[in-house]
């Protein structure tokens, strides 16, 4: 079932999400949340990632979908959304760049944000394996954006040149 994506006025988006206990990484309740997030993200034609607070779940969890990888080999099937549980940025480049950004929780509003050009994120997958994922470009922007969601921060808090685009 596609869940509604919480919008900017919803107070849950301003709360700090809680870490998921490591003992629960394979728990049915967490599997259910991840599945709901995947279905919801797939139903958002302009979305590339989704953080748990955006569906009202205050857990440190986000997923990244297929649309975040526009240059991937489409002759191979998509293996499924990337799952980041208890993510932490462990490294970031000194160089920052200005990027256009939007958000599923701030519909039709876009602005310019300053993001680190490259980041490395450490997290757990749903099987309990710790991993580090290095990123640049769109993926680095996505990681920073989603982790800010987990800290109760929206891109509009720091964006410049906000403008509305009606589709």
FIFI-376522 format. One record per residue: x, y, z of N, C-alpha, C in turn; residue number from 0. Coordinates in steps of 0.001 Angstrom, whole numbers, plus 524288, in hexadecimal, padded with zeros to 5 digits. Example, Ala and Ser with C-alpha at 12.3 -4.5 7.8 and 13.67 -1.06 7.14 Angstrom:
BEGIN
[[83386 7E9C6 81E78] [8300C 7EE6C 81E78] [83390 7F31C 81E78] 0]
[[83232 7F736 81BA8] [83566 7FBDC 81BE4] [83264 8001E 81EBE] 1]
This chain:
BEGIN
[[8033D 7FB61 80000] [80000 80000 80000] [8036D 804E5 80000] 0]
[[80221 80890 7FC92] [804F0 80D86 7FC63] [80311 810E3 800EB] 1]
[[806BF 8127C 80421] [80579 815D0 80899] [805EB 81B85 80713] 2]
[[8030E 81EF2 809B9] [803AB 82483 8089E] [80901 82662 80A8D] 3]
[[80B7E 829AB 80775] [81079 82C01 8090C] [80F2D 830D1 80C49] 4]
[[81146 830FE 81106] [8104B 83560 81493] [8124F 83A65 81215] 5]
[[80F5C 83E9F 812DC] [810B2 8439F 81086] [812E0 84767 81492] 6]
[[81517 84B99 812AC] [81846 84F3E 815AC] [815D9 850F9 81ADF] 7]
[[810C9 85197 81B30] [80E51 85361 82008] [80DE0 84F1C 8242C] 8]
[[80EDB 84A46 822B7] [80E58 845EB 82665] [812D3 8460B 82A5A] 9]
[[8119E 84656 82F72] [815C8 846C5 83366] [81977 84216 8339D] 10]
[[817D3 83D86 831B5] [81B46 838F8 831D7] [82042 839F7 82EA9] 11]
[[81FEA 83D37 82AA1] [8247A 83E52 82759] [82894 84198 82A25] 12]
[[82722 843F1 82E8E] [82ACE 84736 83187] [82D08 84468 83649] 13]
[[82BB7 83F79 836DF] [82DBB 83C80 83B50] [83295 8396B 839BD] 14]
[[835CF 83839 83D98] [83A7D 8351B 83CA8] [8390B 82F5E 83D14] 15]
[[83A57 82C71 83905] [8390E 826DF 838D1] [83CA1 823C9 83C80] 16]
[[83A8B 81F7F 83E7F] [83D5B 81C25 8422B] [84069 817E5 83F3E] 17]
[[844DB 81671 84167] [847DC 81217 83F34] [844BF 80D0A 83FB5] 18]
[[84543 809C5 83BD0] [842B6 804AB 83BEA] [8463E 800F3 83EFA] 19]
[[8442D 7FE5B 84302] [84770 7FAB3 845FE] [8499B 7F670 84262] 20]
[[84E94 7F544 842F0] [85112 7F160 83F8B] [84E69 7EC10 83FE8] 21]
[[84C37 7EAD8 84468] [8498E 7E5CA 84503] [8449F 7E577 841A6] 22]
[[842B6 7E9FA 83FCE] [83DE1 7EA1F 83CC3] [83EBD 7EA7C 836DC] 23]
[[84399 7EA11 8351D] [8449E 7EAE3 82F92] [841E0 7E6FF 82C01] 24]
[[84095 7E26C 82DF2] [83DB6 7DEA8 82AB6] [8382B 7DDC7 82CC5] 25]
[[83654 7E146 83006] [8311F 7E0BB 83258] [82CD8 7E1A3 82E49] 26]
[[82882 7DEE4 82EC9] [82422 7DF96 82B21] [82211 7E532 82AE1] 27]
[[821F9 7E7F3 82F4C] [81FFF 7ED4E 82F39] [8235E 7F0CE 82BCE] 28]
[[82880 7F000 82BE4] [82C06 7F32C 828BA] [82B86 7F1A9 822F6] 29]
[[82B18 7ECA8 821F2] [82A4B 7EAD2 81C95] [82556 7ED40 81A45] 30]
[[82137 7EDA1 81D72] [81C46 7EFED 81BB7] [81CFD 7F5B5 81A56] 31]
[[81FC7 7F891 81D9B] [820BB 7FE21 81C92] [823CD 7FECA 81783] 32]
[[827DE 7FBA8 816D0] [82B10 7FC09 8120E] [827C9 7FAE4 80D36] 33]
[[82479 7F6EA 80D94] [82121 7F5A0 80922] [81D57 7FA18 807FD] 34]
[[81AF7 7FC50 80C08] [81767 800BC 80B4C] [81A35 8056B 808E5] 35]
[[81EFE 80653 80A9C] [82208 80AA0 80864] [8232F 809A5 8029F] 36]
[[8249E 804E4 8013D] [825D2 80395 7FBCA] [82114 80443 7F840] 37]
[[81C9D 80265 7FA16] [817CC 802EB 7F70B] [8165E 808B2 7F673] 38]
[[816DE 80BA1 7FAA0] [8159E 81134 7FA82] [8194D 8141A 7F6D5] 39]
[[81E61 8130C 7F738] [82228 8159E 7F3CA] [82117 81447 7EE15] 40]
[[81FEE 80F63 7ECF7] [81ECA 80DCC 7E797] [81A11 810BB 7E571] 41]
[[81674 81220 7E8DD] [811CA 814F2 7E739] [81291 81ACA 7E68A] 42]
[[8171F 81CB4 7E7FA] [8185F 82248 7E75C] [81BCC 822DA 7E287] 43]
[[81970 82445 7DE38] [81C42 82436 7D93C] [820FE 827DC 7D916] 44]
[[82132 82BB4 7DC80] [8259D 82F4D 7DC80] [82947 82E7C 7E125] 45]
[[8288C 82A54 7E41B] [82BC6 8296E 7E8BA] [8304D 825CD 7E7A7] 46]
[[834B3 826CD 7EA38] [83945 8236A 7E9B5] [83AB1 820BE 7EEDA] 47]
[[838AF 822CF 7F336] [839E7 82099 7F854] [8359A 8222C 7FC1E] 48]
[[83575 81F6D 8008A] [8316C 82077 8046F] [83393 81F2D 809D0] 49]
[[832BD 822BC 80D7E] [83454 821E0 812EB] [82F8B 82039 81614] 50]
[[83066 81CFC 819FF] [82C18 81AF1 81D26] [8288F 81F32 81F6F] 51]
[[82A9D 8239A 8215D] [82718 82797 82369] [8232C 829A1 81F57] 52]
[[8247D 82930 81A65] [820F7 82B12 81652] [81BFD 827D3 815EA] 53]
[[81BFE 82322 8183C] [8172D 8200F 81883] [8155B 81F9B 81E35] 54]
[[81783 822F6 82191] [815C2 8232D 826F9] [81882 81F7C 82AAC] 55]
[[81CBA 81D17 828FF] [81FB7 81970 82C4B] [824B9 81C1A 82E1C] 56]
[[8253D 81CE2 83333] [829CD 81FB1 8353D] [82E62 81C0D 83661] 57]
[[83034 8197B 83242] [834BE 81601 83286] [838EF 817FF 82ED4] 58]
[[83DDB 816F0 8302E] [84249 8189C 82CF3] [842E6 814B1 8287B] 59]
[[84001 815AF 82467] [83FA5 81223 81FF8] [83E3E 81540 81B23] 60]
[[840FA 81441 816D9] [83F4A 81655 811D2] [84072 8125B 80D9B] 61]
[[83DAA 812F7 8093D] [83E8A 80F96 804BD] [83FB7 812F7 7FFFA] 62]
[[842A7 810AE 7FC61] [843E2 81350 7F777] [841E6 80FD1 7F317] 63]
[[83ED6 81214 7EFA7] [83C6F 80F20 7EB73] [83F60 80F5C 7E655] 64]
[[83D51 80C98 7E2AB] [83FA1 80BE9 7DD7C] [84093 81115 7DAA4] 65]
[[83D1A 814E0 7DB54] [83DA8 819D4 7D872] [8426E 81CFC 7DA24] 66]
[[844EC 81B8D 7DE6E] [849AF 81E39 7E019] [84E69 81C7F 7DCE6] 67]
[[84D9F 818A4 7D996] [851E0 8167C 7D671] [85089 816D4 7D0A4] 68]
[[85051 81B99 7CE7A] [84E90 81C35 7C916] [8522B 8199C 7C515] 69]
[[856FE 81890 7C66C] [85AAD 81640 7C2B1] [85B7B 81067 7C38C] 70]
[[8582B 80DFE 7C6A1] [858E1 8086D 7C7A7] [85797 80537 7C2CD] 71]
[[85981 80086 7C2A8] [85890 7FCE8 7BE52] [852FC 7FAD8 7BEB9] 72]
[[84F8B 7FCDD 7BB75] [84A09 7FB5E 7BBBF] [848EA 7F610 7B93F] 73]
[[84CF3 7F39A 7B6F8] [84C1A 7EE53 7B4E7] [84BFE 7EA49 7B94C] 74]
[[84DCD 7EBE4 7BDED] [84DB6 7E877 7C281] [84932 7EA24 7C606] 75]
[[8469A 7E670 7C884] [84237 7E7EB 7CBEC] [84417 7EB02 7D0AA] 76]
[[840CD 7EE9D 7D26C] [841F7 7F1B5 7D71C] [841CB 7EE0B 7DBD0] 77]
[[84608 7EDC5 7DEDF] [84631 7EA13 7E33D] [842DD 7EBAE 7E7ED] 78]
[[840F2 7F068 7E7EC] [83DD4 7F24A 7EC4C] [8403F 7F724 7EEAC] 79]
[[83D17 7F9F9 7F18C] [83EE0 7FEDA 7F3EB] [8436A 7FDE3 7F7A1] 80]
[[846FE 801A6 7F7BE] [84B46 80174 7FB86] [84919 80328 800CA] 81]
[[84A4A 8003F 804D0] [84847 80145 80A11] [84CC8 80313 80D8B] 82]
[[84BF0 8076C 8103E] [84FD8 809A4 813C4] [84D64 80A12 8192E] 83]
[[84F33 806CC 81CC4] [84D3A 806C2 82220] [85169 80923 825AA] 84]
[[84FC5 80CCF 828DF] [8534C 80FA9 82C69] [857F3 8120A 8296B] 85]
[[856DD 814E1 8252C] [85B1D 8170B 821FD] [85DEC 81B93 8249F] 86]
[[8630B 81BD5 8238D] [86656 82005 8258E] [86A16 82192 82136] 87]
[[86AA3 826A1 82052] [86E9D 82870 81CA1] [873D6 82815 81F70] 88]
[[87759 824EC 81D5D] [87C6B 82418 81FE2] [880CF 82712 81D2A] 89]
[[87FA9 82905 81887] [88395 82C09 815B1] [880C9 82F91 811D6] 90]
[[882DB 8344C 81142] [880AE 837DF 80D68] [88500 83B36 80B1E] 91]
[[8845B 83C90 80647] [8884C 83FB8 803AA] [8883C 84542 805DA] 92]
[[88C93 847D8 80563] [88CBA 84D59 806E1] [889A7 8509B 802FD] 93]
[[88A1E 84F10 7FE0E] [88788 85207 7F9EC] [881A0 85160 7FA46] 94]
[[87EFB 855C2 7FA04] [87947 855BD 7F9F6] [87774 85833 7F4DF] 95]
[[872E0 8568F 7F325] [870B9 85896 7EE49] [86B0A 85A23 7EF20] 96]
[[86938 85DC1 7EBF2] [863CD 85F6F 7EC26] [8609B 85C14 7E871] 97]
[[85C49 859F6 7EA66] [85915 85658 7E765] [85355 857C5 7E7DA] 98]
[[85071 856CA 7E3BD] [84AC7 85771 7E3F0] [8487E 852C0 7E6BF] 99]
[[844BB 853C8 7EA21] [8429E 84F97 7ED59] [83CCF 85060 7EE40] 100]
[[83A1B 84C07 7EECC] [8349E 84BF4 7F02C] [833C4 847A0 7F420] 101]
[[82EDF 846B8 7F59B] [82DC0 842D0 7F997] [82822 840FE 7F91F] 102]
[[82751 83BF5 7F9E5] [82205 839CD 7F9C6] [81E9E 83BFB 7FE26] 103]
[[82111 83DF7 80247] [81E23 8402F 806A8] [81D5A 84616 80630] 104]
[[81F78 84864 8021E] [81EDE 84DFC 80122] [81D77 84E73 7FB59] 105]
[[818DD 84CC0 7FA0D] [8172F 84C4B 7F49D] [8179C 8515F 7F18B] 106]
[[819AC 850DE 7ECCE] [819EA 85505 7E8DA] [81D79 85998 7EA4C] 107]
[[8207A 85921 7EE7D] [82406 85D52 7F005] [8299A 85B70 7EF3F] 108]
[[82CAA 85E99 7EC9E] [83217 85D44 7EB75] [8358E 861CE 7ED05] 109]
[[83A75 8609E 7EE02] [83E29 864AD 7EF68] [843B3 862B8 7EEAC] 110]
[[84763 86622 7EFB8] [84CEC 864DE 7EF35] [84F1F 863C0 7F49F] 111]
[[8516F 85F26 7F533] [853E3 85DBB 7FA2F] [859B8 85CED 7F959] 112]
[[85C9D 85DCE 7FD73] [86242 85CF1 7FD55] [86339 857AB 7FFDD] 113]
[[86597 85417 7FCE3] [86691 84EC5 7FEBD] [86C4E 84D57 7FDCB] 114]
[[86E34 849C5 800FB] [8737A 847B6 80014] [8736E 844AB 7FAF9] 115]
[[87786 84552 7F7FC] [877D0 842D0 7F2D9] [87815 83CD9 7F344] 116]
[[87AC6 83AEE 7F749] [87B45 83546 7F823] [87A62 8341A 7FDEA] 117]
[[877E4 82FAC 7FEEE] [87729 82DE9 8044A] [877C1 827FF 8048A] 118]
[[878D2 82624 80935] [878C7 82085 80A52] [87518 81FAE 80EE2] 119]
[[87189 81BE9 80E40] [86D9C 81AC6 8123B] [86E6B 81540 8143A] 120]
[[86E72 814BC 81966] [86EA6 80F9E 81BE7] [8692F 80E72 81DEF] 121]
[[8676F 809B6 81CF9] [86228 80832 81E9D] [861E1 80244 81EFC] 122]
[[85D4A 8006C 82074] [85C20 7FAD3 82079] [8580B 7F9C2 81C4C] 123]
[[85844 7F517 819FF] [8540D 7F371 81689] [8501F 7F058 819C0] 124]
[[84BF2 7EE94 81749] [847D9 7EBEA 81A3A] [84966 7E67D 81C0C] 125]
[[84DE8 7E492 81A47] [84FD8 7DF8E 81C30] [85397 7E02B 820C8] 126]
[[8549D 7E50F 8223E] [8580C 7E617 826A9] [85DBE 7E6C0 82538] 127]
[[85EE7 7E71D 8202F] [8644C 7E7E1 81E74] [86596 7EDAF 81E56] 128]
[[869E5 7EF0C 820CD] [86BB8 7F46D 820A8] [86E98 7F539 81B81] 129]
[[86DD3 7F9CC 8191C] [8707C 7FAF5 81436] [871A8 800CB 813F0] 130]
[[8751B 8022B 8105A] [87644 807A7 80F31] [87546 80866 80963] 131]
[[87269 80C77 8080D] [8714C 80DA9 80291] [87375 8130F 8016E] 132]
[[876D2 81369 7FD7B] [87919 8185D 7FBD0] [875C3 81A8A 7F764] 133]
[[87530 81FAF 7F741] [871DC 821F2 7F33C] [873C4 82756 7F19C] 134]
[[8727F 8289D 7ECCF] [8733F 82DE0 7EABD] [86E72 82F1F 7E779] 135]
[[86E1D 833E9 7E5A5] [869C3 83569 7E24E] [86480 834EB 7E507] 136]
[[86093 8332D 7E20F] [85B3D 832C2 7E412] [85AF3 82F59 7E8F4] 137]
[[85DC9 82B05 7E8FC] [85D7E 82776 7ED76] [85F97 82A08 7F26F] 138]
[[863C0 82D0A 7F20B] [865C3 82FDD 7F69E] [861C1 833CB 7F896] 139]
[[85F2B 8366F 7F4FA] [85B16 83A21 7F668] [85699 83756 7F926] 140]
[[85506 832E3 7F716] [850CE 82FD3 7F960] [85230 82E28 7FEED] 141]
[[856E0 82C22 7FFAF] [85872 82A65 804EE] [8580F 82EDC 808DD] 142]
[[85A15 8335C 80771] [859FF 837CD 80B05] [85468 83996 80C1A] 143]
[[85137 839C8 8081A] [84BC4 83B67 8089B] [848C5 837B3 80C3F] 144]
[[8495C 83299 80B5F] [84665 82EC6 80E76] [84834 82E9C 8141C] 145]
[[84D40 82F11 8150D] [84F31 82F14 81A72] [84D4B 833F5 81D4B] 146]
[[84CD0 8384A 81A82] [84A95 83CE9 81D05] [844E2 83BF7 81E8D] 147]
[[841F7 8390E 81B56] [83C9C 837AE 81CDF] [83CA1 834E3 82222] 148]
[[84060 83176 822EF] [8409E 82E7A 827CE] [841E3 831F3 82C79] 149]
[[8440E 83689 82B5F] [84553 83A4D 82F7B] [84142 83EAB 82FEE] 150]
[[83CDA 83E15 82D30] [838B3 841ED 82D85] [839B4 846E3 82A6F] 151]
[[83D1A 84687 8268E] [83E87 84B11 82360] [83C6A 84A4A 81DDC] 152]
[[839F7 84E53 81BC0] [83817 84E3B 81663] [83B9E 8519E 812F9] 153]
[[83BED 8505C 80E02] [83F73 8533A 80A84] [83E14 8590A 80A56] 154]
[[83924 85A5D 80B26] [83798 85FE1 80AF1] [839E3 8630D 80F6E] 155]
[[83BE1 8606B 81373] [83E56 8632B 817D6] [84369 865C8 8163C] 156]
[[845CF 863E8 81211] [84AD8 86604 8106A] [84AE5 867A8 80AB3] 157]
[[846C5 8669D 807D1] [846AB 867AF 80232] [8464E 86D87 80111] 158]
[[84893 86EFC 7FCBB] [84847 8744D 7FAAF] [844F0 87432 7F5C3] 159]
[[8430E 878A4 7F449] [84033 87932 7EF52] [83BAB 87561 7EEE3] 160]
[[838A7 874D2 7F307] [83423 87148 7F2D9] [83049 87337 7EEC2] 161]
[[82E40 86F89 7EBB1] [82A5F 870CD 7E7BB] [826B0 86C37 7E6F4] 162]
[[821F7 86D71 7E57C] [81DFB 86978 7E4BE] [81DE3 867C4 7DF0B] 163]
[[81D73 862A0 7DE54] [81CDE 8606E 7D923] [81804 85CF2 7D94B] 164]
[[81420 85E60 7D662] [80F4E 85B53 7D651] [80F75 857B2 7D1A1] 165]
[[80EA6 852A5 7D2AE] [80EFF 84EDB 7CE64] [809AE 84D79 7CC44] 166]
